[in-house]
Amino acid sequence: MPLVSRVRILQGRLLGKLLTLGFDLNVEAQLDAVTLEIIKTSEIEGETLNDEQVRSSVARHLGLDNASMPTTTREIDAMVEMMLSATYRYQQLLLLDDLLGWHRALFPNGYSGLYRIQAGSIRDDSKGPMQVVSGGYGREQVHFVAPSADRLPDELDKFLLWFNTSSNKQDDIDLVIKAGVAQFMVCDSASI
């Protein structure tokens, strides 16, 4: 039996035991997982979010009581809506409009750090190729150069076809592996 399958079986047994002990894991686990995912995603982009504001927004979107929690911002609410859409709509067809909407939610002000980006649209190469860069001015290190923008429409079509075709065959691919392959495909070939 593949390792991923064995881990899933053990995960199911653990969750079953916890439920028999009276833990209401489902909603609390969703709250924790979505909150952590949003915070960590933002950290990758160099943005630090208020943990309690994120948790408050996630709780409100999940229909939980958040009266004692701090109010949130429009940007945090948009990120929560994006994450919940991606998480709970996994059985629906993924469309280019979904990807672009999520991109817009991740970059609501049209900036990634100090750089202006085309949030919510397919990028062009008018300012050169997209790059992943670290280091201070004069000490920049390029980690990745994205494929040229003229390839994006075809690459995104291929990705969406693969994603939507494989989503109809859930027994053929573990969802964790599918998420990893999707991440690789988007980072390696599309890079909106």
C-alpha positions in Angstrom: 0.0 0.0 0.0 1.4 3.4 -0.9 2.7 5.6 2.0 0.1 8.3 1.3 -2.7 5.7 1.6 -1.3 4.3 4.9 -1.0 7.8 6.3 -4.6 8.5 5.3 -5.8 5.4 7.1 -3.9 6.3 10.2 -5.3 9.8 10.0 -8.8 8.4 9.8 -8.3 6.2 12.8 -7.0 9.0 14.9 -9.8 11.3 14.0 -12.3 8.5 14.8 -10.8 8.0 18.2 -10.9 11.7 18.9 -14.5 12.0 17.9 -15.4 9.1 20.2 -13.8 11.1 23.1 -16.2 14.0 22.3 -14.0 16.4 20.4 -15.9 18.5 17.9 -13.0 18.6 15.5 -14.6 19.5 12.3 -15.4 23.1 12.7 -12.5 23.8 15.1 -10.1 22.1 12.7 -11.4 24.0 9.8 -11.0 27.3 11.7 -7.4 26.5 12.7 -6.4 25.1 9.3 -7.8 28.0 7.2 -6.5 30.6 9.6 -3.0 29.1 9.5 -3.0 28.7 5.8 -3.9 32.4 5.2 -1.3 33.6 7.7 1.5 31.4 6.2 0.5 32.3 2.6 0.8 36.0 3.5 4.2 35.5 5.1 5.5 34.0 1.9 4.5 37.3 0.2 6.3 39.3 3.0 3.1 40.5 4.6 2.4 39.9 8.3 -1.3 39.7 9.2 -2.9 40.0 12.6 -3.6 36.4 13.7 -6.7 37.3 15.7 -8.2 39.3 12.9 -7.7 36.4 10.4 -9.2 34.0 12.9 -12.2 36.3 13.5 -12.9 36.6 9.7 -12.6 32.8 9.3 -14.9 32.2 12.2 -17.5 34.7 10.8 -17.3 33.0 7.4 -17.8 29.6 8.9 -20.8 30.9 10.9 -19.1 30.7 14.3 -19.5 33.3 17.1 -16.8 35.9 16.7 -18.3 38.6 18.8 -15.4 38.6 21.3 -12.9 38.7 18.5 -11.4 41.8 16.8 -12.9 43.3 13.7 -11.2 42.5 10.4 -10.1 44.4 7.3 -11.5 44.2 3.8 -8.2 42.6 2.7 -8.3 39.9 5.3 -12.0 39.2 4.5 -11.1 38.9 0.7 -8.3 36.4 1.5 -10.6 34.3 3.7 -13.3 34.2 1.0 -10.6 33.2 -1.5 -9.3 30.4 0.7 -12.7 29.1 1.6 -13.7 29.1 -2.1 -10.6 27.1 -3.0 -11.2 24.7 -0.1 -14.9 24.0 -0.3 -15.4 24.2 -4.1 -12.9 21.4 -4.9 -15.6 19.3 -6.6 -16.6 22.1 -9.0 -14.9 22.9 -12.2 -12.0 25.3 -11.8 -12.2 28.3 -14.2 -9.7 30.9 -15.2 -11.9 33.5 -13.6 -11.5 31.6 -10.3 -7.7 31.7 -10.5 -7.7 35.4 -11.5 -10.2 36.2 -8.7 -8.0 34.5 -6.1 -5.0 36.3 -7.5 -6.9 39.6 -7.0 -7.8 38.6 -3.5 -4.2 37.9 -2.6 -3.0 41.2 -4.0 -6.0 43.6 -3.4 -3.8 46.7 -3.7 -2.1 45.6 -6.9 1.3 45.3 -5.2 3.6 42.4 -4.3 5.9 44.0 -1.8 7.1 47.2 -3.4 6.3 46.1 -7.0 3.2 47.0 -8.9 1.6 43.9 -10.4 -1.4 43.1 -12.6 -3.5 41.6 -9.9 -6.4 39.6 -11.3 -5.3 39.5 -14.9 -2.8 37.4 -16.8 0.6 39.2 -16.7 2.5 40.6 -19.6 6.3 41.0 -19.9 6.2 44.8 -20.4 8.6 45.2 -17.5 10.6 42.1 -18.3 10.0 38.5 -17.2 8.5 37.7 -13.9 11.1 36.7 -11.4 11.3 35.4 -7.8 14.0 37.5 -6.2 15.4 37.8 -2.7 18.1 40.0 -1.1 18.5 43.7 -0.7 19.1 46.3 -3.4 22.4 45.6 -5.1 22.5 42.1 -3.6 19.4 40.6 -5.4 19.4 36.9 -6.0 17.1 35.5 -8.7 15.6 32.1 -7.7 13.2 31.7 -10.6 12.4 33.2 -14.0 8.9 32.5 -15.1 8.1 31.4 -18.7 7.3 34.2 -21.1 3.9 35.8 -20.8 2.9 34.8 -24.3 2.9 31.1 -23.2 0.5 31.7 -20.3 -2.9 31.4 -22.1 -1.9 27.9 -23.5 -0.3 26.8 -20.3 -3.3 27.9 -18.2 -5.6 26.1 -20.6 -3.5 22.9 -20.2 -3.5 23.2 -16.4 -7.3 23.8 -16.2 -7.9 20.8 -18.5 -5.7 18.6 -16.4 -7.1 19.8 -13.1 -10.8 19.5 -14.2 -10.3 16.2 -15.8 -8.5 14.7 -12.8 -11.2 16.1 -10.5 -13.7 13.8 -12.1 -11.5 10.8 -11.2 -10.9 11.3 -7.5 -10.2 7.6 -7.0 -7.3 7.9 -9.4 -5.3 10.6 -7.5 -4.9 11.4 -3.9 -6.0 15.0 -3.3 -2.8 15.9 -1.4 -0.7 14.7 -4.4 -3.0 16.5 -6.7 -2.5 19.7 -4.8 1.3 19.2 -5.0 1.2 18.6 -8.7 -1.1 21.6 -9.2 1.4 23.8 -7.2 4.3 22.6 -9.3 2.4 23.1 -12.6 1.3 26.6 -11.7 4.7 27.6 -10.4 6.7 26.0 -13.2 4.7 26.7 -16.3 2.0 29.3 -15.7 3.0 31.8 -13.0 0.1 34.2 -13.5 
